[in-house]
């Protein structure tokens, strides 16, 4: 019974870690958008948003680790 409980507990913890990593990534994207929206120069804001979009397109999340692989 203890082995079953420990396995269930470890899977629950891993699920929470994965969810937290996705939540942090979402926060970073939203915060970046908030900062970019505060740029008053239209050309600089457009350049910033396009660089952010390119950077996000280059990042691929690795499901096992929750970290970016850097591969497209």
Secondary structure by P-SEA (a helix, b strand, c coil): caaaaaaaaaaaaaaaaaaaaaaaaaaaaaaaaaaaaacccaaaaaaaaaaaaaaaaacccccccccccccc
